[in-house]
Every structure is written in C-alpha cells, then in structure tokens.
Amino acid sequence: MVGCAALGLSLSGCDGDDMGDSDSATTGETETTGTSGDSETEGSTGDTESSTGSTSTSGGPVDYVADIQPIWDSRCVVGCHTPGGSKAAIPLDPDVSYDTLVGKPSVQLPSMNMVEPGDLDTSYLWHKLNKQQGDVGGSGSSMPLGGMLPADELAKVETWIKDGAQS
C-alpha cells in the first residue's frame, strides 16, 4: 500500500500495488530504501508498553493524523492512492484515508478487513506491509513497492492497529 510516492518511483511502479485489486506483473519497479531521508531518528528506549496500551516512538500514544497519515502522505498518495492515481479506488488522501481502511473489507481478501482495530492478525494492511499477504490467502505485491517501511514507521502502524486504530 505504501511506497508509491517514495522518491524515485515512477507512476508505472504503482502497477503492482494491490491493496484491493488483482496482481499484475511488477516488472519495471524501482528499488528504493524506503528512507529517503524523511524518517525520524529515535532512540530504542522510546517505545514502551504498559497496561494502558502502547506508545509511539515519541513517547505518546500513536495519533492517526499526526503519526499515521504522514506515512501515507509520503509513501503512497502521490501518483497512486489518490484520485487520478493508479490506485484511485483505494484513496489514502487525508480526508478519506481512515474511512478507506478501518473496518473495510479488502478486495483481494474480502474475508479480512483492511484494518481490524485491535487485531494485527486480521488486518490485511498489516500483512501487506510485512510481505505476508500470501500467507493469509491474499495476493498481489507487498507494500510499499520495492521495499519495506522503515522500522519506526512500521512500529507506528503496528501500535496504531493494536491500540484500536483510533481516528
């Protein structure tokens, strides 16, 4: 899902982006490191887990608008998950992304929601981000195309889903 907007990817690189539609050949993809200088450097002591829930790498709860939407904005909106993009049917623009993902069935695996609040195992997005979509009966390319999210961004998505995927 994420990755289409990573610097260096052409619009044709989004062809394999399958958060909801069938897979096509993914030739011509450009490999990226996924960091492109935009990730934050955090100390490993920033993540904490308590009886009240997980916290983000900044020490506070993960906030969808402040912590998750910027991931979509930098890695998947431009050219792909936006009106007019190659994956316009799965828009991740700020005004619609939450409603596109949370509690909505995946087209590739309708028995699994894109994001199931509180449950990584039944969140198809989580499997796509971890290159595990085939393991759960899904299909298509993993996201982001050409690599994986940096560990700090993946941890934010994980915490957000585990903590109930609040808006």
N, C-alpha and C positions, 0 to 999 in steps of 0.2 A: 504494500500500500504506500509506504513512504519511500521516497528516493527519487521520484521523477524530477523533482526540482533541484536535485543536487547539482552543483556546478559541473559542467562538462557533459551532462547528458543531453542528448538531442530529444526532440519530441518523439522520434521513432523509438527511442529507448523505452517509452511507456507502453509499447505494444504488448509486452508480456505482463503487464500489471493486471492481476486478476483477482482483485478483492471480490469480484462478483461475477465476472464473465468468464467464458471458456478460454483456455490457454491457446496461444499461438506460438509459433517458433520464436525464439528470443535471440536470434542472430542479430548482430549489429549493435548489441548493448555495449555501452562504455563502462568499464570498471572504474569505480570510484572508491575512495577510502571511507567515505561517509562522514568525514570530519570537516573538511574544507575550512578549518579554522573557526567554525562557528560554535563549537561546543565549549561549555564552561569547564574549567579545571577545578575539581573538587577534591578535598581530602577524603580518604577512605573512611574516616571517622564520622562523616556527615550523615550516613544512613543509620537510622535507629529504628528499632521495632519495640513496641510496648503493648500493653494490654488494651490500649485505646486505639491502636492501629499504627500503620507505617507512616513514615515521614519522608519527605523528599530529601535530595542531597543537600538542600539548603537548610535543612533542619525543621521545616514546617510541613504541614500537610500538602499533598500534591493538589494543585488547583488546575482545573481544566483550562481555563482561559489563560492563566499565566504560565503554566508549565507544559501542557499537552498541545494546545493549539499552535504554539510556536514551532513545535516539531512538524506538524502537518504543513504549516506555512512554509518552512524552509526546505522540506524534503518531498512534498507530494502535490502541492496545489498548482504551481506554475506548469502549464502545459499538459497536465494530466487530470487531476481530480478537481476540475473547475469547469464551469460552463464553457463549451468550445474546446475543451481539452480532450485528449484521447480516452479518458475515463470519466467523462462528464456525468455518467449515470451514478457515480459514487462521489459526489462532491464533498470536498473537505474544506471549503471556504469557511471562514469564521462564523458566519451567520447560520450555517446549516450543518456543520460537521458533527456536532453532538447528536443531533436527531438522525443523521445518516447512519451513525454507528451503534448507538446504545439501544439494545433491545430489538434490533432489526435483523431478520434472517439474512444470512449470506446467500447470494445467488448460487455460488459454487457448491455450497453445502447447506441447503435450506433447513436441515435439522439442527443447525448450530447458528446462534446469533453472532453477528459481527463482534459485539461486546456484550457479554453477560455480566452485569455488575456483581462483583464479589467472587467471580469464578474464572480463573485463567483457563482451566481445562475445557470449558465450554465456550470460550471466546475465540472465534475463528481468526480475528485480527491477531491475537497473541501467537497463534500457530503460524500465520503468515510471516510475522516479524521474526520468528525463530526457525524458519525453514522447516516446519513440521506439518504443513498443511496436508501432505500426502499421508502422513501417519494417522490422521483422523478421518480420512476419506475424502478430503478436499482435493483440489487440483490447482494448476496454474503455477506461476512463479511466486517465489517468496518476495517479500518487500523489506526494505527498499530494493529496487532493481540494482544489481551489480554489487551488493554487499549487505551489510547489516547495520542497524542503528548503532551509534556509539553506546558503550555500556551505560553511561549516565542517562541517556535518553531512554534506552530500553528499561532501565530501572524505574524511571518516572512513569512510563506506561504501565509497567507491572504493578507498581504501588497504586496508581490510579484505579486500575481494574480491581485489584484485591480489596481496596477500600470502598468499593461500591460504585465506582465510575460516576461520581457526582459531577454535575454541570458547573 
